Amino acid sequence: MQRIQGRRCLELDMPALIQRARASSYTLLDLGAGDGRFVAQMARACPDGLAIGIDACHENFIEQSRRAPENAIFLVANALTLPEELTGIASRLTINFPWGSLLMGLLDDPAFCARLTTLARPGATLEIAVNGGALVEVGWELDTGAARVQSNLRAAGFALLAPLAWGAAELRACPTTWARRLAFGRDPRAVFLTGNWKGERGMM
Ligand SMILES: C[S@@+](CC[C@H](N)C(=O)[O-])C[C@H]1O[C@@H](n2cnc3c(N)ncnc32)[C@H](O)[C@@H]1O
């Protein structure tokens, strides 16, 4: 795995990262982190914690990783095939507005949904926002697509609250770059799923 700092791609010291993540009471893992704005903001909000963003595209991270505080870590990886070492590190797991293979993993890949539980610590919170346009592009309506993601996550072992319908106001209040883009775009609709993992895995 590579760590991005500005234009530099550094080899990740995985044991050091895992040790730090386990020692921290707050470890955010943001999958499909995009430009990393959310990760940088959460790292600033929680200076004693650790915020780790993972995205498949390293160029996305160049700007934010240059300016972010030291407790923000930006990694390039396929979120569908994360290394075993990351097991059990996240106290907060977020996926904001997934598209492509990440969205398909949530919709169609029970093994990926089960893998999400293994990234979480017992009691960890899960937050996933899926937007209408991304679901329509892969053949789902917003409500049925979000219900499918919810059902897969529940089957994996997450205890989820009732889904929340988001419009432009909620998207404007969500501190990610994509949320802002959606808020002012043609289809400002999303569904926000949240809950936690109590430490029991589902039967997938
Ligand atoms: C619509 S963007 C959202 C970015 C960010 N979460 C935000 O809200 O601004 C979706 C992101 O998911 C990433 N992505 C898609 N599939 C992925 C995968 N399998 N592994 C890691 N990142 C992935 C893309 O590179 C893209 O940056």
The ligand as an ORCA input file, in Angstrom:
! r2SCAN-3c Opt
* xyz 0 1
  C     -18.160     10.089     -5.913
  S     -16.560      9.942     -5.290
  C     -16.810     10.381     -3.569
  C     -15.559     10.904     -2.948
  C     -15.673     11.355     -1.487
  N     -16.105     10.283     -0.613
  C     -16.563     12.558     -1.338
  O     -17.655     12.413     -0.767
  O     -16.154     13.637     -1.787
  C     -16.331      8.154     -5.195
  C     -14.888      7.761     -4.890
  O     -14.838      6.346     -4.723
  C     -13.575      5.911     -5.205
  N     -13.667      4.460     -5.454
  C     -14.506      3.791     -6.274
  N     -14.275      2.470     -6.215
  C     -13.263      2.290     -5.326
  C     -12.578      1.158     -4.821
  N     -12.876     -0.094     -5.227
  N     -11.599      1.342     -3.917
  C     -11.274      2.585     -3.494
  N     -11.876      3.712     -3.938
  C     -12.873      3.568     -4.833
  C     -13.344      6.740     -6.455
  O     -11.978      6.788     -6.817
  C     -13.907      8.101     -6.002
  O     -12.865      8.911     -5.477
*
